[in-house]
Amino acid sequence: MKKSHLLPLALTMGMSLALAGTVHAQATPQVELTPEHFKQLDRNGDGGVSRDEYEAFMRESFNKLDTDGNKRLSKAEASAVLSAEQFDAVDANNDGELTLDEFIAHTMRDFDRHDYDGDGVLQP
C-alpha cells in the first residue's frame, strides 16, 4: 500500500474540526496535523484514516456545528471552520444553508483528492 501524504493537508473542514479549539479556516488553508490530531481521526488505531472513519467524524462534526438542531448549517454556524467563500463553494444549491448531504459530499471529495493511491486510507 502506497502512503497518502496527510501532512500538510488541505482537508479544510475535517482538519479544522480536528484541531483543538475553534479554528477559522483561511481561503486556502494548509493545516499541519499533529500525531494527536491524526489519532483523533484514526478511530480504530490501525495507523490510517479510512474513508469510513473520516465520514463518521464529519457527520458528527456537522451535528456539533448545527447548534440550533435544524439539520442545516447557517453561515454563522459554519463560520467556526469555513470562510464565507468556502461556505459558498460547499452550498451546492446556493440556498444560504448547508445540508448534511452538501457537507459530506464536499468533505469526501477532499478526502478522495488526498487519497493519492486510491486505497481508501490516508496515512501520516
N, C-alpha and C positions, 0 to 999 in steps of 0.2 A: 504494500500500500504506500503510495507516494504521499508525502505530507502536504497538507494545505497550510499556507502561512497565515497565522492568526495575529501575529504581532508585527507591525501595527496593522490595523484593520479598520475599515470604514463601514462596519455593520452598524450604521448610525444609531438606530433606536435601541437595538439589543445591547450594544456595548455601553451606551449611555445609561441604560437602565441597570446594567450590571455593576456600574460604578457605585461606590458608597456615596450616599447623599444625593442631592439633586444636581443634575448637570444640565446646562443649557447647551444644546448642540449648535455647532457653527454651520456655515453654509456647506463646507466640505470637510467634516471632521475626520481626523485621524486619531483614534483612541488607542493608547497603549494599554494593553491588558496585562495586569499583574498575574502571577500564579493564583492568587486568591480569587480574582475575577473569573479566570478560566475555570477554576474549581467550582464556582457557583453555577456555571453553565453545564459543567460535566457532572450531571446528577448521578450517573451510575459508577463514576470513578474509574472508567476504563481508559482514561488518558486522552479521550477525544470528545468533541461535542457533535453528537449526531443531529441529523435533521429533526428527528422527533423530540430530542431534548431541547433544541433551540425553539421549536414551535411551541412546546408546552410552556417554556419560560416566557415567550412572547404573549401567549394567551393570558397567562397570569399577570403579566405586566400591564396589558390592556385593561384588565379588570381593576388593577390598583390605580391606574390613571383615571379611570371612569368614576370620579368622586361623587357624581350625582346619581350613579346607578342606572342611567337611561340606555345603556348599551351602545353609546356613541361617545366619541371624544370631541369636545369643542376645541377651538384653538387654545383657549385658556388652559384646559386640562392637559393638552398635549405639549404646552409650552415648556414643561419641565425637561423635555427631551428633543423637541423639534423647533426649529426656527419657523417663522411664518412661511418662508419659501419651501421648506421641506414639507410642512403641513399641506400646502397646496399641491405639491407633487404626489403625495400619498392619497389625497382626496380625489379619487378617480372620477367620481360623478360631479365634482365641483359644487356640492351642496353645503359646504362650510362645516361639515362634520365628518369624522372618520368612523366607519363601521368596523367591526371586528374583521370582516372579510377583507376590506381595503387594507387594514393594518397588517394582517397576516400575509396577504398577497405580496405586499411591498417588502416586508421583512424577510420573507422566504426567498424572494428574488435576490435580495442582498446576500443571504446565506449561499444560494446556488452560485452566485457570481464569485464568491470567495472559496468555493469548493473546487479548487483548481483541477483535481484529478477525477472529480465527479463520483467519488465513492460514498457520498452522503455523510462524511465525517470531516470535521475541521480538527486539525492537530496544532499544538503550540509550536 
